[in-house]
Amino acid sequence: MRDASSGLLNYARFSGLLASCGREGDLRLGAALHAAVVKNPAHFRLCASRPWLRHVLVAWNALVSMYARCGRREDAARVFDEMRVRDAVSWNSLIAASRGAGDALALFRRMLRSDARACDRATFTTVLSACARAGAASLPACAMVHGLVVSCGFEVEVPVGNALVTAYFECGSPASAERVFHGMAEKNVITWTAMISGMARAELYKESFSLFGQMIRTVDANNATYSCALLACARSLAAREGQQVHGLAVKAGFEADLHVESGLMDVYSKCGLMEDALTVFRSCREPDEVFLTVILVGFAQNGLEEKAFELFAEMVGAGNEIDENTVSAVLGAFGASAPFALGKQIHALVIKRCFGVNTYVCNGLVNMYSKCGELRESVQVFDEMPSKNSVSWNSIIAAFARHGHGSEVYQLFESMKADGAKPTDVTFLSLLHACSHVGSAKKGLEILNSMSSQYEVLPRMEHYACVVDMLGRAGLLDDAKSFIEDGPFTDSALLWQALMGACSFHGNSEVGKHAAEKLLLLDPSCTAAYVLLSNIYSSEGRWDDRAKVMKRMSEMGLRKDTGKSWIELEKEVHSFVVRSTSHPNSAAAVRCV
């Protein structure tokens, strides 16, 4: 270097190039710049007596950071070990590249032994971020770092406090996060947002709403805050609170923010307010595939499959972008009465867009074909899948169970285990359904007992409902009644409803009446229980009792669900409801019949 100014300029340019390589992931250029360091040892020598030490150190730190950002942790550590002089940035860059909390904490302890005074707030936030990524297992480490934060006097630093709050939530200790929050002398929008989000994820929804209310009175919320508040509303199915947050977001000017719009659609969808969700979707300036996926899932979850199909066709016809998630969402809307021709068209679209390599899309196709009664196509899609996961195996097992092929279900279960896929609770639901359809009650009970003992899968209420259905189909109604009363879900309306349905099929009025009465205690709004009781009383000639049941049902505003059917005609889906004349061609249809 000829003079000091040119030397400083070269160091700055070199560091800037390395930073750019790290951001862009350009390892090739970064390695070439490293080679320049090796070839010019005098120029890049780290020596405490050098007047330009700070600028040389910045260049070396940039080299460590570049390798770390490019995912080359070993190379970053090698460069770090070659450095005779280090500062906080050197340590922080290597800690940030750690593979896990253990690695990060080991480096942190090494840093403390080497030069504890080098720790700065970035050191603590980096270590705490590593603890957060590790989850509950790193809670003791998080508490240890917290103690060092206090002893080093960094508890007054807002970014450090924010990192502690986030880490404690991720480690599963919302109480510790709350203590840190209340102990912070100063809080910013990130602090409040972290608390609102953390409480929502910890299912402490009341606390999350309370914090949001406190925040908007003291700090200006940002788009992330509103998104987190909407997350709490969606998870707790709080429609009224969701509408209030919506109003505040509009007032604050965030109604057109992508994250807020997505959160609003999620809230309204989960709360069953699909008209409101669709209004938000229609108001989006540029509804992308993510928004379309959210609204399609909402329609499917709310039983509005027809609306899902119409919207999907509209978006595809308008040239809107769709991706694998969008296709998976619309495939998830297919039920037994869905139009098979539409499913074939979606499959053709999958082939055209090369989505067939996506495991989740293929899983959706397997389910779609089986629900439409086309088991052969389900098997073909499954066999041609480039890769399979547990969901894939569950889908094909469910397909065979749905079609009553019990022996094939058991064979597929063995193949699933041989393939290395781990059975899940959904797998056992399909196995129990198969046992129910083939009338193998003994086999079903064996499967239920093996879930926790052999596969470490805890049976859920749905599994017990399958067993009740299985015993009921086999005519073992007294056994089914005892199974419910002796089991862990004796207060489950789902189980008593399953037994009640079996009693209705077999005409067992004694057990059926018992099941219906139990069900009405648990769910007074269950229409099916009133209908069954009225039928039982009618068959026994107890007309006064039947009249009382029907009167009570009427007083509660309940009525028997009406049947519904679909038909696809000239690429348009038409739905018909029993006794309804709302369809424009209903009169002509009746005349034809």
C-alpha positions, 0 to 999 in steps of 0.5 A: 500500500502506498499510503494510509488512505488507499490502504483503508479504502482497500480494506473497506472494499474487501470487507464489503465484497465479503459481506456481499458474498455472504448475503448472496451465498456466493461461496466461489467468489468468497473463497477467491477472496480468502485466497487473496488473504493467504497470498498477502499475509503481510497485508492482512496480518493481525498484530496488536501494534498495527495502526490499521488493526481495526480495519484489518480485523473487520476484514477477517471478521467479514471472512468468518461471517461469509463462510458462516452465512454460506453454511460452511461452519467448519471453514468459518471455525478454521479462519477464526482459529487462525486469528491472533486478535479477536473482538466481539464481532469475531465471536458473535459471527462464529456463534451465529453459525453454530449447529445448535444450542450446545455448540453455541453455548460451548463457544460462548463459554470459551469466549467467557474464558478467553475474554469475558469483557468482549461480550456485548449485547449482540453476543447475548442475543445470538446465544439466546437465539440459539437457545430458542431454536433448540426449544424446551431442551435448552431451558436450563441453558437459557436460564444460565444465560439470563443470569449472565445477562444480569451480572454483566449489566445487559438486562437494561438493553431492550434487544437483549430483553426481547431475545430473552422473552422470545427464548423463554417462550420457545423453551416452553416457559411463558411464566419466565418470559412474562417476568422478564417482560414486566422487569423491562424498564423500556419496551418497544414494539418488538417486545410487545409483539413477542409477548402477544405472539408467545402467549398465543402460541402457548394457548394463553389467549386471554393474556394475549388479547389483554396484552394487545389491548394494553399495547395499542394504548401505549405503543404504535403497533405494526403489521407484525403485531396485528398478525400476531393478534389475529393468530390468537383470534384464529387459534381461539376461534374468537370471531368478535375479537377478530372483527375488533382487530380488523377494525383497528387494522383498518384504522391504522392503515394496515388492512392492505398488508399481506400478512394482515390480510392472510391473518384475517382470512384465517380468522374468518375461515376458522370461525366459519365466517366464510363470507367475510373471509371471501370479502377480504380475499376479493379486496386483495390487490394481488391475491397470490397462491398463498391467499388462494390456498388459505381461502380454499382450505377455509371453504373445505373446512366449513363444508363449502366444497362447491364454493372451493371448486368454483373459486379454484376454477375462477382463479385458474381461468383468470390466469392467477398463479397457483402452486402445489399448496393450492392444488393440495388445498382444493384436492382436500375439499373432495368428498364422496359426492364431489364431481369426479370429472373435476378431479380428473381435470385437476390431475391433468393440471398437476401433470401439466404443471409438473406438480406430480413430483410433490409428495403432498399433491400426490397424497391429495390425489390418492385421497381424491380418487378413493373418495370418488370411488376410484380405488384403481386410480388411487393405487396407480398414483401411489405406485408412481410416487417418486417418494412416500412419507407416512401421510402417503401410506396413511392415504392408501391404507385409508383408501382400501379401508374406505372401500372395505378391503380389510385384508389389503389394509393389513398387508399395506400396514406391514409394507408401511413398516417395512418401508421405514415409515412410522405409523401415526394415530391416523394410520390406526384410525384406518386400521380400526375402520377396516376392522369395523367394515369387515366385522373383525372386532377381536382384531380391532381390540388387539390393534387398539391395545397395541397402539401405546404398547408397541408403537408409542401412539396414544389412542385418542377419542376418535380411536375409541369411537371407531371401536364403538362403531366396530362393536356396534356393527358386529351387533355387540351393543352391550359390549360397546356400552360397557366399553364406553362406560369403562373407558377414559372417554365416558363423557364423550358425545362422539362415542355415545352418538356412535353407539346410538347409531348402531342401536338404530341400525339393529333396532335395539331400543333399550341400549339406544334409549340409554345412549340417546339420553346420555347423549342429550345430557352431554349435547342437548342440541343433538338432533339425531338423539331426539329423532332416535328417541322419537322413533323408539317411542313411536315403535313402542306406542308411547305417543305422549313421550314422542310428542314431548320429545318433538316439542322439546326439539321444536322449542330448542329450534332444532330440526332434522338435517336435510339431504343434499346431492350434487350433479355436474352438467356441462362443466357446472356443478349444481346442488339440490336439497330435499324439498328445496325449490330454490334452484332455477330448474327445480320445476323441470327436474321434478317433472322429469322425475 
